[in-house]
Amino acid sequence: MAKCRKGGEVPARGWAIENEADESDTADVEATSHAFQLVDACRSDQRLVVVRRFVDQKSIREIAGELGRSEGAVKQLQFRALETLRDQMRNPMSNISVHGRTRSKPSTDAV
């Protein structure tokens, strides 16, 4: 610790680094929280696959066995879930909240 003119102690330069690390940790926590909110808004079967695959780190084969589905079906669920998450992250305003869940707005384009 360095001394200031009034005799008190001033934290060393490392304090700024610690403060930056705390801000970085906060940003990581917020990003993780946001990601979990987006996953939570997925359909239940897609959400289950994403959680098993990326949180529980299970293989496609293991998930297929748990769900009683083919590996191809699990891959398709994962693909659609990731596609939905990617879209939500790119276009956050394209979602509306319905009963605590988020879903895409219906298309207003004429057929």
NORCORKA-V572109 format. One record per residue. N is the residue number from 1. SS is DSSP state (~ for helix, > for strand, _ for the rest). D_CENTER is the distance of its C-alpha to the mean C-alpha in whole Angstrom. Layout:
BEGIN
n->{N & N}
ss->{SS & SS}
d_center->{D_CENTER & D_CENTER}
END
This chain:
BEGIN
n->{1 & 2 & 3 & 4 & 5 & 6 & 7 & 8 & 9 & 10 & 11 & 12 & 13 & 14 & 15 & 16 & 17 & 18 & 19 & 20 & 21 & 22 & 23 & 24 & 25 & 26 & 27 & 28 & 29 & 30 & 31 & 32 & 33 & 34 & 35 & 36 & 37 & 38 & 39 & 40 & 41 & 42 & 43 & 44 & 45 & 46 & 47 & 48 & 49 & 50 & 51 & 52 & 53 & 54 & 55 & 56 & 57 & 58 & 59 & 60 & 61 & 62 & 63 & 64 & 65 & 66 & 67 & 68 & 69 & 70 & 71 & 72 & 73 & 74 & 75 & 76 & 77 & 78 & 79 & 80 & 81 & 82 & 83 & 84 & 85 & 86 & 87 & 88 & 89 & 90 & 91 & 92 & 93 & 94 & 95 & 96 & 97 & 98 & 99 & 100 & 101 & 102 & 103 & 104 & 105 & 106 & 107 & 108 & 109 & 110 & 111}
ss->{_ & > & > & _ & _ & _ & _ & _ & > & > & _ & _ & _ & ~ & ~ & ~ & ~ & ~ & ~ & ~ & ~ & ~ & ~ & ~ & ~ & ~ & ~ & ~ & ~ & ~ & ~ & ~ & ~ & ~ & ~ & ~ & ~ & ~ & ~ & ~ & _ & _ & _ & ~ & ~ & ~ & ~ & ~ & ~ & ~ & ~ & ~ & ~ & ~ & ~ & _ & _ & _ & _ & ~ & ~ & ~ & ~ & ~ & ~ & ~ & ~ & _ & _ & _ & ~ & ~ & ~ & ~ & ~ & ~ & ~ & ~ & ~ & ~ & ~ & ~ & ~ & ~ & ~ & ~ & ~ & ~ & ~ & ~ & _ & ~ & ~ & ~ & > & > & > & > & _ & _ & > & > & > & > & _ & _ & _ & _ & _ & _ & _}
d_center->{40 & 42 & 44 & 44 & 48 & 48 & 48 & 44 & 42 & 39 & 36 & 36 & 34 & 31 & 30 & 28 & 26 & 25 & 24 & 22 & 20 & 20 & 18 & 16 & 15 & 14 & 12 & 10 & 10 & 9 & 6 & 5 & 6 & 5 & 1 & 4 & 7 & 6 & 7 & 9 & 11 & 12 & 15 & 16 & 17 & 14 & 12 & 14 & 14 & 11 & 11 & 14 & 14 & 11 & 11 & 15 & 15 & 18 & 20 & 20 & 24 & 23 & 20 & 23 & 26 & 24 & 23 & 27 & 26 & 26 & 24 & 24 & 23 & 20 & 19 & 20 & 17 & 15 & 16 & 16 & 12 & 11 & 13 & 12 & 9 & 10 & 13 & 11 & 9 & 13 & 15 & 13 & 17 & 17 & 16 & 18 & 17 & 19 & 20 & 17 & 15 & 14 & 16 & 17 & 20 & 23 & 25 & 28 & 30 & 33 & 34}
END
